[in-house]
Amino acid sequence: MTDRTIEPHGARALPGQRAMNVLMRGVLAAPGLAHLAGKRLLVLYVIGRKSGKEYRIPVAYEREGGELLIGTSARWARNLRTGDIVTMRFLGKLVKMRVSMDVTERAATADYALIASKNPAFAKFNRLTVTDGVVSADDLRAAWAAGARGIRLAPLR
């Protein structure tokens, strides 16, 4: 542990992010292409709690047991609650999954560390330093302070 102050930081919108999201939604829906791009990405359909508007968000995921794990600090995640049923486009197909979230620092940083250790693009996008497969504890705390949360998606039974 260092003495430096932990400054909150989260994912940053990249130049052209909106256009890239439109492109990726198309790729992830296209037969054939969905299986290639869908090995790391899915499109989550989130309904705004106040607006009722549907948001289609391409997100990175990792498999964890029988669940899919997503990490984000984006505002759209505030629309999700444990027990919610969400639709997503996964490997080219629309499927429904049940949401489970634990937004405590311990759970959120553990989920972020798991995803970042397996997915260098996720780590870079979320400003997480990974050295020999270990994610910086300071970076994880800063991500949590900026609103990071892990979202687990489980198949409906």
C-alpha positions in Angstrom: 0.0 0.0 0.0 1.3 3.4 -0.9 0.7 6.8 0.9 -0.7 8.4 -2.2 -4.3 9.6 -2.3 -6.7 7.5 -4.2 -8.3 9.6 -6.9 -11.6 8.3 -8.3 -11.4 7.3 -11.9 -13.5 5.1 -14.0 -14.0 4.2 -17.6 -13.7 7.0 -20.0 -15.6 7.6 -23.1 -13.3 7.3 -26.1 -13.4 9.6 -29.1 -15.9 8.0 -31.5 -17.4 5.8 -28.7 -21.0 6.4 -29.9 -20.2 5.4 -33.5 -18.2 2.4 -32.3 -21.2 1.2 -30.1 -23.5 1.5 -33.2 -21.1 -0.6 -35.2 -20.6 -3.2 -32.5 -24.4 -3.6 -32.0 -24.6 -4.4 -35.7 -21.6 -6.8 -35.7 -22.9 -8.6 -32.6 -26.3 -9.1 -34.3 -24.9 -10.4 -37.6 -24.9 -14.2 -38.2 -21.3 -15.4 -38.4 -19.7 -12.2 -37.1 -21.5 -12.5 -33.8 -19.6 -15.7 -32.8 -16.3 -14.0 -33.5 -16.9 -10.7 -31.8 -19.2 -12.2 -29.2 -16.3 -14.1 -27.5 -15.7 -11.0 -25.4 -18.7 -8.7 -26.0 -22.4 -8.8 -25.7 -25.2 -6.2 -26.0 -27.1 -5.6 -22.9 -30.6 -4.1 -23.2 -31.3 -1.8 -20.2 -34.5 0.0 -19.6 -34.3 3.5 -17.9 -36.1 3.4 -14.6 -37.4 7.0 -15.0 -37.4 7.5 -18.8 -38.6 4.0 -19.8 -36.1 4.4 -22.7 -34.3 1.3 -23.9 -30.5 1.5 -24.0 -28.5 -1.1 -26.0 -25.0 -1.2 -24.6 -22.1 -3.3 -25.9 -20.1 -4.5 -22.9 -17.2 -6.8 -22.3 -17.9 -9.9 -20.2 -16.1 -12.8 -18.6 -17.5 -16.2 -17.8 -17.5 -17.0 -14.1 -18.9 -20.5 -13.4 -22.4 -20.6 -15.0 -22.7 -16.8 -15.0 -21.5 -13.9 -17.1 -19.7 -11.1 -15.3 -19.8 -7.5 -16.5 -18.0 -4.6 -14.8 -18.9 -0.9 -15.4 -18.9 2.5 -13.7 -21.3 3.9 -16.3 -24.5 5.5 -15.2 -26.7 3.1 -17.1 -25.9 0.4 -14.5 -27.9 2.3 -11.9 -31.0 1.1 -13.7 -30.3 -2.5 -12.7 -31.2 -4.2 -9.5 -30.6 -7.7 -8.1 -33.5 -9.9 -9.3 -34.2 -7.9 -12.5 -34.6 -9.8 -15.7 -32.6 -8.3 -18.6 -32.5 -9.1 -22.3 -29.1 -9.3 -24.0 -27.8 -10.3 -27.4 -25.3 -13.1 -26.7 -23.5 -14.9 -29.5 -26.0 -13.6 -31.9 -29.1 -14.6 -30.0 -31.5 -12.7 -27.8 -31.6 -14.3 -24.3 -32.9 -13.3 -20.9 -30.8 -13.4 -17.8 -31.3 -12.6 -14.1 -29.2 -9.8 -12.6 -27.3 -10.1 -9.4 -25.3 -7.2 -8.0 -23.3 -6.6 -4.8 -22.0 -3.0 -4.9 -19.9 -3.2 -1.8 -16.3 -2.2 -2.3 -15.1 -5.8 -1.6 -17.4 -7.4 -4.2 -17.0 -4.7 -6.9 -13.2 -4.7 -6.7 -13.1 -8.5 -6.7 -15.3 -8.6 -9.9 -13.2 -5.8 -11.6 -10.0 -7.6 -10.7 -11.3 -10.9 -12.2 -12.3 -9.3 -15.4 -9.2 -7.1 -15.7 -6.8 -10.0 -15.1 -8.4 -11.9 -18.0 -9.2 -9.0 -20.4 -6.4 -6.5 -21.1 -8.7 -4.2 -23.1 -11.1 -4.0 -20.1 -8.2 -3.1 -17.8 -6.9 -0.4 -20.2 -10.4 1.1 -20.8 -11.0 1.2 -17.0 -7.5 2.5 -16.2 -6.5 -0.5 -14.2 -2.8 -1.5 -14.0 -2.2 -5.2 -14.2 1.2 -6.6 -13.4 1.8 -10.4 -13.7 -2.0 -11.0 -13.6 -2.4 -8.9 -10.4 -4.5 -5.8 -10.6 -3.3 -2.7 -8.7 -5.3 -2.4 -5.4 -5.0 1.4 -5.6 -6.5 1.4 -9.1 -9.4 -0.9 -7.9 -10.2 1.3 -5.0 -10.2 4.3 -7.3 -12.5 2.6 -9.8 -14.9 1.7 -7.0 -14.8 5.3 -5.7 -15.9 6.3 -9.3 -18.9 4.0 -9.2 -17.5 0.7 -10.4 -19.8 -2.3 -9.9 -19.9 -5.9 -11.0 -23.0 -7.2 -12.6 -23.6 -10.9 -12.7 -26.0 -12.4 -15.2 -27.4 -15.9 -14.6 -29.6 -18.0 -16.9 -33.2 -18.1 -15.9 -34.2 -21.4 -14.4 
